[in-house]
Amino acid sequence: MMNRTFAVPAVAAAALTATFALAGAASAHVTVNPNMATGGSYSKLTFRVPTESDTASTKKVVVYFPEDHPFASASVKPHPGWSFTVKDHKLSTPITSDDGQVTEAVQKIVWTATSAASQIKPGEFDEFDVSVGPLPNSGTVVFKALQYYTDGSVVRWIEPSVAGQDEPEHPAPVLSITAATAAPSADATSGSGATADATPMSATTDDDGDSKAPLVLSILAVVLAAGSLALSVVRRKRS
C-alpha cells in the first residue's frame, strides 16, 4: 500500500470558488461531472462539492474509488489552496494496461483545505479534477464521498440510487458508461471498394467533348459570318 501526498500554496478562495443560490437539496449534492463517459476511454472527472450548511464551511473531501472497477491510471490535478493525498490498495486480481500489468489502484483521494481562506464557504461550491482510465466497457461506476465541515459534522454521500425509486437523501456520485461505437471500416467509408470512385476516363472525356461541341460550333459560325461580311464589302468597293 502506498501513500502519495502533495501540497499546493493557498490563494484567495474567491478566485477558486463560485457563489450560487441553493435551490433545494437536490441541487446541492456532491456529484461527478460529466456523469456519462465512453467505455474504454480515459476521461477527466470533476467532483463538484457544494456547501449546504448555513453556518459551517467544508474543510475536507474524501472520494472513494470503486474496487469492482479499478482504474489502471489515476492522476490528480493540483488545486490551489488545497493539499491532496492519494491512497492506493493492492488488487486481488491484477489488471492489464498499455504499460503492462497493474497490481495497485487508487483506493481513495483526500483533499484538505490548507487554510480557512480556501475552505468552501456557505453558499459556495468548489471542484476537484482527476484524470482516470481506462473506463469499464459499460455499466455504472459509483464513487462514495465524505464531506467534512468545520463544525465537526460529516455528510456521507454513499447511498445508492435505485431506478424507479425516489432519490435518497445523500446519493453517491455515479458515472454512467456508454459502449464505444466501432469505427467504420475503410470499405464502408469508401462505399463498395473501387465502385465508389469508378468513373471511367472515357466517360469523362466524352462528357467534356459533348459539352464543348456547341461552343465550338458557335465560334465557327461567327467566323464564317464575319468572312462573308468581309467578302461582301470587298465586292461592293470593286463595283
Steps between C-alpha positions, in 0.01 A plus 500: 500500500640836402424857607569805282461845655521834321442858613417813301545858629179662618346783302190705548195274502302759312707430189429129520137459606172624355209622706155369414151502652393162636178392331436209736680185609479338157725769348758483781623142476863402458514392136741373237509689168452407229264230622540300177812376320600258223609152596870419470600866484707725726302787646536803723251477786403804703359455850277796581459571872241754622474616861145447622554630852397857580757535779797269429752467217625187324857428606565149363365273226566127464408310182512119500571326170309182413684177569286306254615732216862591583675748272846420362576872496389786725664840537387805696508858379659725767241729656618838637419540867460125554737209560417148389597147596458197275474165675550183293402144577619161378279336238393142559496456121752707298368693203672540165581841355706634210799505737454140613336352808383731776496356853394815690219747444367812670286425804419857600604862454490750788489876435564729799478880510836647599345808661166643606513731201484210253222306674167477318279758668121480546327567167814406300627194313837382377623241249778240513639340181632147448610331177418127497488204265445283328131500589295178504336405170149562635292526816527750785784609727412616853726738694413528869594832658534649849471874563653642820380831648675742733234441769603133521209357303551252213260447209528153346415497130486120482136400444425306178247634251248240385310532172128551555544614860526844656847645516666440838585792725875462450558321167850392401645658182438269203673484161306323222704324232383476140642236266755626250383516139712300255680714243378445140723280285686628194260316269200654674649847477572476125184312409545170316871521426597633159137540398466818708763681292458302178433780250656377172744736335327451168167606646657816640666581168180439302301719738754780464498466121123509479482799729757696292351419156229774502763761590730394215215509248393845619853639456525345154168657398619844615825464302313397182256787538785747542671360190183533294455859614860586403457353150179693453674829586787429257262424214311825558821703486602335169166574345 
